Each structure stands twice: as C-alpha cells, then as structure tokens.
Amino acid sequence: MKIKQLIILSFCLCGLAACEDIYKGGENHQQTEVAVLFKPSITSYDKDEVEKWKEGETVGVYMIRNKADFSLENSINQIFNKKMQVQADGMLKVSGEEPAFLYPTDATKVDFILYAPWNPSLEENVLQLDVRNQAKSDFCDYLYSNNAKNKYRTTTPVKVVFKHVFAKMIFHIRNGEGISAEDLKVLRLTCSDLPAIGKFSLGTAEMTEMEAGDIPVSVSSEGSYGECVLLPSTGNGLLLFDVAGNQYRKKIGNMTFEMGKQYTFDIVVSLPGIEVNLKEIEDWDVETFLDEGKLKNISEKHFRGIILVNKLSPNDHGNKDSIYNTLNNK
C-alpha cells in the first residue's frame, strides 16, 4: 500500500514540476517576460538530407490566441505579420535592436503561423501566387508553417515545421522510337489545364480565386530532366510537347497536387506518341536546380524560390491553341 502511495505521490510531484516549467515557476514568476524563439525546419526533423536555412532569411510571424479567429484583434502583443530572421545558429529571432516578441505573462495558450520570406506589405494576409513565369527574378517559392499550436510560454525554442506552399512536378525524360538524344536538346514542355494563379490564405492554409493558365516547365540543356511548381489543387492536367518539329498533347489524369509534395514522372518521347507514368509522390525536402541536365542538391547554396537552369532554350510558347496540334491525345 505504501509503495502504491509513493508511486502516486511521485506522479503528482512530476506533474507539478511540469506545470512549474510550463508556467515558468508558477505564481511567483507569472509576470516574467519570456521571449519567443523558434527552431525552424523544412518538412522534417528526422531525415538526414533536408533544406537548410540561410542566415538572414526573413520570416513573417503571427501569434494568435489559441483556437481564436485569425485576426489582428486576436493576436498577442500585436504580433501579426511581424518579421523575424534566421540567425547564425539556425534559430529564428528578432534581429538587431528590435524588441523581442513576448509571450503572454499569464497561462494563455497561443497558436503560431509563420511564412517565408516575410512580406511587409502583405494584403489581407494572403499570398498572391502566379506560376506562369517561374524564371522571373522575383518569383518566390513561399514556405509556410502552422504546426505550432496550443503552446504555453516557454524558454525552449518552439519547433516549427515549414512546407513549400507549392507542389512540384519533376520529369525524367528519355527518347524513344524515332526521337534522338539530339532531338531532346531542343524539347519544350508546358503544363496546361491546371490553376496557375490564385491566393493562399495564411489563416486557413487554403487556396482561393484560382485561374487556369499555361505553366512552363524548365528543361535541362540535355532535355533529360524538367521541373516546375504548381498551385496546390486538383485537376486533369495536360502536358504539351514540342520536339523534332512535332507537337504532342498528353493528359496526366485527374490528380490532387498537395502543398509541400513533389510528383516525379517518367516520360518517353517517341514519334508514335508520348508515354507518361507517375513514378513517385514524396515530401519536397530538398531544393534543387538544373545544370547541364543533372540534378544538383543546393541545400548549402540555398536558393529559395527560383528554379535555376543553365543554358535553357526559351520556354515561352505563347498561346497553346495556335501552336500545339493534337497528334497524340491518349
């Protein structure tokens, strides 16, 4: 009986200790000011190879009362689209001489929403997305996090897991009957019949006001690899090929493209037609770029938001209806 009582007492003491830690020491420390700190990751803490944050990158932060509507009125200490920066140690903190973001001094729970890069002139707390020209210097691959919810104040950095707002398509391309490796070097590829413009709500993580458009695919100089980003959406996409003086259309089927996921396709280009097969769906963990047809990991260089391609042929096809003939529509 005594042993049982000791066990129960031990659990109670552990519980009290946990409460002391959560509330920073109970009543005697309830007025202590505690600064908000974050430990950011992209998609996963568990994988060996993930994107790295670069010192100085900016992040927009919202701190909202737990389970409250997403609004300035429900924010804590007016932390509503406020800027933090990645430090040399990889942590997210307020930079320079700016005052720290503070937790509530009572036991109020909070929810955090973050996105990157920070936009000081963000309108209606939505991201305006347009993937029709991904080669533009100001094209931005936004990151988003809403996993840190129901949080008490703590001196421990809060782990925030970011996802790419976009989905990514990757194409591994090879030549088939009647098409040479040299032909692939001038391959042009466009994704069509999917949303290309839309708004992403930071409060709800939902897309609205989407419009379809042509999405150019960046193709390597060897024509063996291509990639593009898409809005999170569901649709029956169409791939448009221009190769060796021929134009082809190929449906990829009705698919749902989720934010933070990448979709890898195997493609065989031949004169009789195009074969397209979905090979893999996985988390988009590592940013990539193209160089001479080879996939490179640039987690150390860390280019955020631009698909970099060396020696690409122009991928601006104009109006698809005037250029592409339906030679293959399987």
HELIX and SHEET records of a PDB file:
HELIX    1   1 LYS A    2  ILE A   22  1                                  21    
HELIX    2   2 GLY A   26  HIS A   29  5                                   4    
HELIX    3   3 LEU A   72  ASN A   74  5                                   3    
HELIX    4   4 ALA A  181  LEU A  184  1                                   4    
HELIX    5   5 LYS A  320  ILE A  323  1                                   4    
SHEET    1   A 7 PHE A  38  ILE A  42  0                                        
SHEET    2   A 7 VAL A 158  HIS A 164  1                                        
SHEET    3   A 7 LEU A 143  SER A 145 -1                                        
SHEET    4   A 7 VAL A 110  ALA A 116 -1                                        
SHEET    5   A 7 THR A  58  ARG A  65 -1                                        
SHEET    6   A 7 SER A  75  VAL A  86 -1                                        
SHEET    7   A 7 LEU A  92  LYS A  93 -1                                        
SHEET    1   B 3 VAL A 126  ASP A 130  0                                        
SHEET    2   B 3 ARG A 188  SER A 201 -1                                        
SHEET    3   B 3 MET A 207  PRO A 216 -1                                        
SHEET    1   C 4 VAL A 126  ASP A 130  0                                        
SHEET    2   C 4 ARG A 188  SER A 201 -1                                        
SHEET    3   C 4 SER A 233  VAL A 243 -1                                        
SHEET    4   C 4 ASN A 246  PHE A 257 -1                                        
SHEET    1   D 5 SER A 218  VAL A 219  0                                        
SHEET    2   D 5 TYR A 225  LEU A 230 -1                                        
SHEET    3   D 5 ALA A 167  ASN A 175 -1                                        
SHEET    4   D 5 LYS A 261  SER A 270  1                                        
SHEET    5   D 5 GLY A 273  ASP A 283 -1                                        
SHEET    1   E 2 THR A 288  ASP A 291  0                                        
SHEET    2   E 2 LYS A 294  ASN A 297 -1                                        
END                                                                             
